[in-house]
Amino acid sequence: MAGDFNLSPFSWKLNRLLLTGGLRRHLTWSFSWPAHRGMPFVLLDNVLSTPGFGTVTARTGPRLGSDQRPMIADLALVRP
């Protein structure tokens, strides 16, 4: 699941969603907002999955005209 949740990686609401849903976060140490004002300083977009997926790469993309930078994530199934 990926999207603009308007929640930073350290917000209590996002962490409660991760805990109660058994989910993990794939993009934490990045910045996506505000893209239209120079240097972004907070991540408001999130890539979440079940624990069966691992992160191959995860990053924010270039400024494309939105107020937020896009997220680019390559995930892979993790073998048990």
N, CA, C and O atoms as CSV, one atom per row, in Angstrom:
chain,resi,resn,atom,element,x,y,z
A,1,MET,N,N,0.861,-1.140,0.000
A,1,MET,CA,C,0.000,0.000,0.000
A,1,MET,C,C,0.917,1.215,0.000
A,1,MET,O,O,1.859,1.290,0.790
A,2,ALA,N,N,0.644,2.152,-0.876
A,2,ALA,CA,C,1.451,3.371,-0.936
A,2,ALA,C,C,0.525,4.555,-1.115
A,2,ALA,O,O,-0.513,4.456,-1.769
A,3,GLY,N,N,0.910,5.669,-0.531
A,3,GLY,CA,C,0.096,6.843,-0.731
A,3,GLY,C,C,0.447,7.997,0.174
A,3,GLY,O,O,1.343,7.924,1.016
A,4,ASP,N,N,-0.284,9.047,-0.032
A,4,ASP,CA,C,-0.130,10.273,0.734
A,4,ASP,C,C,-1.046,10.183,1.951
A,4,ASP,O,O,-2.224,10.531,1.879
A,5,PHE,N,N,-0.499,9.718,3.060
A,5,PHE,CA,C,-1.269,9.593,4.289
A,5,PHE,C,C,-1.228,10.882,5.107
A,5,PHE,O,O,-1.942,11.013,6.102
A,6,ASN,N,N,-0.389,11.835,4.685
A,6,ASN,CA,C,-0.164,13.063,5.438
A,6,ASN,C,C,0.244,12.763,6.875
A,6,ASN,O,O,-0.158,13.459,7.807
A,7,LEU,N,N,1.047,11.716,7.039
A,7,LEU,CA,C,1.573,11.320,8.343
A,7,LEU,C,C,3.071,11.120,8.226
A,7,LEU,O,O,3.533,10.424,7.321
A,8,SER,N,N,3.832,11.713,9.117
A,8,SER,CA,C,5.275,11.500,9.103
A,8,SER,C,C,5.564,10.076,9.594
A,8,SER,O,O,4.722,9.467,10.254
A,9,PRO,N,N,6.749,9.546,9.275
A,9,PRO,CA,C,7.084,8.182,9.691
A,9,PRO,C,C,7.052,7.964,11.203
A,9,PRO,O,O,6.986,6.824,11.662
A,10,PHE,N,N,7.099,9.042,11.976
A,10,PHE,CA,C,7.166,8.900,13.430
A,10,PHE,C,C,5.890,9.352,14.135
A,10,PHE,O,O,5.875,9.510,15.356
A,11,SER,N,N,4.821,9.559,13.366
A,11,SER,CA,C,3.555,9.964,13.985
A,11,SER,C,C,2.919,8.770,14.693
A,11,SER,O,O,3.090,7.627,14.268
A,12,TRP,N,N,2.199,9.032,15.757
A,12,TRP,CA,C,1.594,7.948,16.521
A,12,TRP,C,C,0.502,7.250,15.717
A,12,TRP,O,O,0.291,6.049,15.887
A,13,LYS,N,N,-0.196,7.977,14.843
A,13,LYS,CA,C,-1.252,7.348,14.043
A,13,LYS,C,C,-0.674,6.347,13.045
A,13,LYS,O,O,-1.215,5.254,12.883
A,14,LEU,N,N,0.411,6.707,12.383
A,14,LEU,CA,C,1.028,5.781,11.436
A,14,LEU,C,C,1.602,4.579,12.171
A,14,LEU,O,O,1.454,3.445,11.716
A,15,ASN,N,N,2.246,4.812,13.289
A,15,ASN,CA,C,2.821,3.697,14.040
A,15,ASN,C,C,1.743,2.779,14.614
A,15,ASN,O,O,1.957,1.572,14.728
A,16,ARG,N,N,0.598,3.333,14.974
A,16,ARG,CA,C,-0.518,2.492,15.428
A,16,ARG,C,C,-1.052,1.645,14.271
A,16,ARG,O,O,-1.374,0.473,14.462
A,17,LEU,N,N,-1.149,2.232,13.064
A,17,LEU,CA,C,-1.573,1.481,11.879
A,17,LEU,C,C,-0.608,0.335,11.598
A,17,LEU,O,O,-1.041,-0.780,11.305
A,18,LEU,N,N,0.692,0.597,11.683
A,18,LEU,CA,C,1.685,-0.450,11.450
A,18,LEU,C,C,1.544,-1.576,12.464
A,18,LEU,O,O,1.575,-2.753,12.105
A,19,LEU,N,N,1.392,-1.216,13.713
A,19,LEU,CA,C,1.305,-2.210,14.779
A,19,LEU,C,C,0.023,-3.036,14.687
A,19,LEU,O,O,0.077,-4.265,14.736
A,20,THR,N,N,-1.113,-2.383,14.555
A,20,THR,CA,C,-2.383,-3.116,14.530
A,20,THR,C,C,-2.607,-3.859,13.216
A,20,THR,O,O,-3.307,-4.872,13.187
A,21,GLY,N,N,-2.019,-3.363,12.135
A,21,GLY,CA,C,-2.185,-4.022,10.835
A,21,GLY,C,C,-1.104,-5.017,10.497
A,21,GLY,O,O,-1.174,-5.681,9.463
A,22,GLY,N,N,-0.091,-5.134,11.359
A,22,GLY,CA,C,1.008,-6.051,11.081
A,22,GLY,C,C,1.792,-5.636,9.844
A,22,GLY,O,O,2.252,-6.483,9.078
A,23,LEU,N,N,1.943,-4.329,9.652
A,23,LEU,CA,C,2.594,-3.805,8.457
A,23,LEU,C,C,3.995,-3.294,8.767
A,23,LEU,O,O,4.348,-3.060,9.922
A,24,ARG,N,N,4.782,-3.126,7.711
A,24,ARG,CA,C,6.104,-2.516,7.863
A,24,ARG,C,C,6.251,-1.372,6.884
A,24,ARG,O,O,5.583,-1.339,5.850
A,25,ARG,N,N,7.111,-0.450,7.205
A,25,ARG,CA,C,7.361,0.750,6.404
A,25,ARG,C,C,8.603,0.520,5.538
A,25,ARG,O,O,9.570,-0.092,5.991
A,26,HIS,N,N,8.580,1.011,4.292
A,26,HIS,CA,C,9.712,0.825,3.390
A,26,HIS,C,C,10.469,2.103,3.074
A,26,HIS,O,O,11.546,2.047,2.479
A,27,LEU,N,N,9.942,3.232,3.450
A,27,LEU,CA,C,10.620,4.503,3.166
A,27,LEU,C,C,10.529,5.341,4.435
A,27,LEU,O,O,9.443,5.792,4.801
A,28,THR,N,N,11.648,5.553,5.105
A,28,THR,CA,C,11.625,6.282,6.372
A,28,THR,C,C,12.507,7.518,6.341
A,28,THR,O,O,12.063,8.606,6.706
A,29,TRP,N,N,13.732,7.366,5.917
A,29,TRP,CA,C,14.713,8.450,5.996
A,29,TRP,C,C,14.800,9.207,4.678
A,29,TRP,O,O,15.837,9.211,4.014
A,30,SER,N,N,13.700,9.842,4.313
A,30,SER,CA,C,13.639,10.611,3.082
A,30,SER,C,C,12.718,11.810,3.306
A,30,SER,O,O,12.103,11.939,4.364
A,31,PHE,N,N,12.629,12.674,2.317
A,31,PHE,CA,C,11.826,13.888,2.432
A,31,PHE,C,C,11.026,14.087,1.152
A,31,PHE,O,O,11.583,13.997,0.058
A,32,SER,N,N,9.729,14.355,1.271
A,32,SER,CA,C,8.891,14.500,0.082
A,32,SER,C,C,8.118,15.816,0.024
A,32,SER,O,O,7.629,16.195,-1.040
A,33,TRP,N,N,8.000,16.512,1.148
A,33,TRP,CA,C,7.162,17.716,1.180
A,33,TRP,C,C,7.864,18.839,1.913
A,33,TRP,O,O,8.562,18.560,2.888
A,34,PRO,N,N,7.728,20.069,1.516
A,34,PRO,CA,C,7.080,20.580,0.307
A,34,PRO,C,C,8.065,20.621,-0.860
A,34,PRO,O,O,9.133,21.223,-0.744
A,35,ALA,N,N,7.731,20.011,-1.942
A,35,ALA,CA,C,8.605,19.961,-3.113
A,35,ALA,C,C,8.613,21.271,-3.866
A,35,ALA,O,O,9.592,21.587,-4.541
A,36,HIS,N,N,7.548,22.035,-3.765
A,36,HIS,CA,C,7.433,23.267,-4.539
A,36,HIS,C,C,8.110,24.467,-3.874
A,36,HIS,O,O,8.089,25.563,-4.433
A,37,ARG,N,N,8.703,24.288,-2.707
A,37,ARG,CA,C,9.346,25.402,-2.000
A,37,ARG,C,C,10.825,25.126,-1.748
A,37,ARG,O,O,11.324,25.370,-0.649
A,38,GLY,N,N,11.503,24.637,-2.720
A,38,GLY,CA,C,12.928,24.374,-2.540
A,38,GLY,C,C,13.186,22.999,-1.976
A,38,GLY,O,O,12.869,21.992,-2.609
A,39,MET,N,N,13.758,22.950,-0.790
A,39,MET,CA,C,14.168,21.687,-0.184
A,39,MET,C,C,13.067,21.098,0.699
A,39,MET,O,O,12.657,21.727,1.675
A,40,PRO,N,N,12.581,19.887,0.362
A,40,PRO,CA,C,11.602,19.240,1.243
A,40,PRO,C,C,12.232,18.932,2.604
A,40,PRO,O,O,13.439,18.705,2.696
A,41,PHE,N,N,11.406,18.925,3.668
A,41,PHE,CA,C,11.954,18.668,5.001
A,41,PHE,C,C,11.193,17.619,5.792
A,41,PHE,O,O,11.579,17.314,6.921
A,42,VAL,N,N,10.123,17.056,5.241
A,42,VAL,CA,C,9.377,16.021,5.955
A,42,VAL,C,C,8.839,14.998,4.951
A,42,VAL,O,O,8.569,15.338,3.799
A,43,LEU,N,N,8.688,13.763,5.386
A,43,LEU,CA,C,8.116,12.699,4.562
A,43,LEU,C,C,6.656,12.515,4.965
A,43,LEU,O,O,6.375,12.105,6.092
A,44,LEU,N,N,5.732,12.810,4.066
A,44,LEU,CA,C,4.303,12.636,4.347
A,44,LEU,C,C,3.700,11.469,3.580
A,44,LEU,O,O,2.550,11.095,3.812
A,45,ASP,N,N,4.465,10.900,2.677
A,45,ASP,CA,C,4.004,9.785,1.859
A,45,ASP,C,C,4.640,8.504,2.387
A,45,ASP,O,O,5.756,8.523,2.906
A,46,ASN,N,N,3.933,7.411,2.254
A,46,ASN,CA,C,4.412,6.173,2.852
A,46,ASN,C,C,4.219,4.986,1.923
A,46,ASN,O,O,3.263,4.932,1.150
A,47,VAL,N,N,5.139,4.040,2.011
A,47,VAL,CA,C,5.037,2.755,1.325
A,47,VAL,C,C,5.003,1.708,2.434
A,47,VAL,O,O,5.958,1.572,3.197
A,48,LEU,N,N,3.896,0.971,2.517
A,48,LEU,CA,C,3.689,-0.024,3.574
A,48,LEU,C,C,3.418,-1.380,2.948
A,48,LEU,O,O,2.883,-1.460,1.843
A,49,SER,N,N,3.782,-2.442,3.647
A,49,SER,CA,C,3.474,-3.797,3.168
A,49,SER,C,C,3.405,-4.746,4.353
A,49,SER,O,O,3.698,-4.377,5.491
A,50,THR,N,N,3.014,-5.962,4.059
A,50,THR,CA,C,3.089,-7.024,5.053
A,50,THR,C,C,4.556,-7.417,5.200
A,50,THR,O,O,5.362,-7.096,4.327
A,51,PRO,N,N,4.921,-8.103,6.280
A,51,PRO,CA,C,6.330,-8.453,6.507
A,51,PRO,C,C,6.936,-9.362,5.435
A,51,PRO,O,O,8.156,-9.524,5.402
A,52,GLY,N,N,6.125,-9.955,4.564
A,52,GLY,CA,C,6.636,-10.848,3.530
A,52,GLY,C,C,7.336,-10.147,2.376
A,52,GLY,O,O,7.807,-10.807,1.450
A,53,PHE,N,N,7.411,-8.829,2.416
A,53,PHE,CA,C,8.075,-8.067,1.368
A,53,PHE,C,C,9.298,-7.366,1.938
A,53,PHE,O,O,9.263,-6.845,3.052
A,54,GLY,N,N,10.367,-7.357,1.173
A,54,GLY,CA,C,11.580,-6.652,1.560
A,54,GLY,C,C,11.825,-5.485,0.629
A,54,GLY,O,O,11.315,-5.456,-0.491
A,55,THR,N,N,12.596,-4.533,1.087
A,55,THR,CA,C,12.931,-3.359,0.293
A,55,THR,C,C,14.144,-3.649,-0.574
A,55,THR,O,O,15.207,-4.001,-0.063
A,56,VAL,N,N,13.990,-3.502,-1.881
A,56,VAL,CA,C,15.125,-3.571,-2.793
A,56,VAL,C,C,15.723,-2.169,-2.887
A,56,VAL,O,O,16.911,-1.980,-2.625
A,57,THR,N,N,14.911,-1.198,-3.256
A,57,THR,CA,C,15.292,0.217,-3.228
A,57,THR,C,C,14.060,1.032,-2.873
A,57,THR,O,O,12.937,0.637,-3.185
A,58,ALA,N,N,14.266,2.154,-2.232
A,58,ALA,CA,C,13.173,3.072,-1.908
A,58,ALA,C,C,13.752,4.476,-1.808
A,58,ALA,O,O,14.726,4.710,-1.092
A,59,ARG,N,N,13.142,5.401,-2.531
A,59,ARG,CA,C,13.644,6.771,-2.536
A,59,ARG,C,C,12.559,7.710,-3.022
A,59,ARG,O,O,11.538,7.268,-3.549
A,60,THR,N,N,12.775,8.999,-2.847
A,60,THR,CA,C,11.885,9.981,-3.444
A,60,THR,C,C,12.463,10.386,-4.790
A,60,THR,O,O,13.679,10.415,-4.982
A,61,GLY,N,N,11.574,10.695,-5.709
A,61,GLY,CA,C,11.989,11.075,-7.050
A,61,GLY,C,C,12.165,12.573,-7.189
A,61,GLY,O,O,12.138,13.307,-6.201
A,62,PRO,N,N,12.348,13.024,-8.426
A,62,PRO,CA,C,12.570,14.451,-8.673
A,62,PRO,C,C,11.276,15.250,-8.575
A,62,PRO,O,O,10.176,14.698,-8.600
A,63,ARG,N,N,11.434,16.520,-8.466
A,63,ARG,CA,C,10.292,17.432,-8.455
A,63,ARG,C,C,9.608,17.390,-9.819
A,63,ARG,O,O,10.257,17.571,-10.850
A,64,LEU,N,N,8.284,17.148,-9.821
A,64,LEU,CA,C,7.542,17.014,-11.079
A,64,LEU,C,C,6.384,17.989,-11.204
A,64,LEU,O,O,5.568,17.851,-12.116
A,65,GLY,N,N,6.289,18.966,-10.319
A,65,GLY,CA,C,5.222,19.947,-10.403
A,65,GLY,C,C,4.202,19.862,-9.285
A,65,GLY,O,O,3.435,20.804,-9.087
A,66,SER,N,N,4.171,18.776,-8.560
A,66,SER,CA,C,3.276,18.622,-7.418
A,66,SER,C,C,3.903,19.284,-6.197
A,66,SER,O,O,5.075,19.662,-6.222
A,67,ASP,N,N,3.122,19.423,-5.128
A,67,ASP,CA,C,3.694,19.951,-3.895
A,67,ASP,C,C,4.479,18.877,-3.142
A,67,ASP,O,O,5.130,19.172,-2.140
A,68,GLN,N,N,4.419,17.623,-3.625
A,68,GLN,CA,C,5.166,16.531,-3.010
A,68,GLN,C,C,5.978,15.804,-4.072
A,68,GLN,O,O,5.557,15.687,-5.223
A,69,ARG,N,N,7.140,15.323,-3.673
A,69,ARG,CA,C,7.952,14.529,-4.590
A,69,ARG,C,C,7.398,13.113,-4.667
A,69,ARG,O,O,6.850,12.618,-3.682
A,70,PRO,N,N,7.526,12.449,-5.814
A,70,PRO,CA,C,7.032,11.071,-5.929
A,70,PRO,C,C,7.903,10.098,-5.124
A,70,PRO,O,O,9.073,10.374,-4.859
A,71,MET,N,N,7.329,8.983,-4.749
A,71,MET,CA,C,8.059,7.913,-4.087
A,71,MET,C,C,8.295,6.810,-5.104
A,71,MET,O,O,7.409,6.477,-5.891
A,72,ILE,N,N,9.486,6.252,-5.084
A,72,ILE,CA,C,9.832,5.150,-5.977
A,72,ILE,C,C,10.325,4.015,-5.097
A,72,ILE,O,O,11.330,4.150,-4.399
A,73,ALA,N,N,9.612,2.894,-5.132
A,73,ALA,CA,C,9.985,1.766,-4.273
A,73,ALA,C,C,9.939,0.471,-5.070
A,73,ALA,O,O,8.951,0.173,-5.741
A,74,ASP,N,N,11.008,-0.282,-4.987
A,74,ASP,CA,C,11.064,-1.630,-5.557
A,74,ASP,C,C,11.071,-2.596,-4.394
A,74,ASP,O,O,11.970,-2.569,-3.554
A,75,LEU,N,N,10.063,-3.452,-4.351
A,75,LEU,CA,C,9.931,-4.434,-3.270
A,75,LEU,C,C,10.065,-5.839,-3.840
A,75,LEU,O,O,9.824,-6.054,-5.028
A,76,ALA,N,N,10.440,-6.774,-3.021
A,76,ALA,CA,C,10.560,-8.162,-3.446
A,76,ALA,C,C,9.975,-9.066,-2.365
A,76,ALA,O,O,10.043,-8.765,-1.174
A,77,LEU,N,N,9.404,-10.172,-2.809
A,77,LEU,CA,C,8.932,-11.161,-1.856
A,77,LEU,C,C,10.139,-11.778,-1.153
A,77,LEU,O,O,11.143,-12.099,-1.788
A,78,VAL,N,N,10.028,-11.935,0.138
A,78,VAL,CA,C,11.098,-12.537,0.919
A,78,VAL,C,C,10.749,-14.009,1.096
A,78,VAL,O,O,9.636,-14.346,1.501
A,79,ARG,N,N,11.687,-14.866,0.797
A,79,ARG,CA,C,11.436,-16.302,0.964
A,79,ARG,C,C,11.449,-16.665,2.441
A,79,ARG,O,O,12.285,-16.173,3.199
A,80,PRO,N,N,10.527,-17.521,2.849
A,80,PRO,CA,C,10.482,-17.918,4.269
A,80,PRO,C,C,11.660,-18.767,4.690
A,80,PRO,O,O,11.749,-19.168,5.850
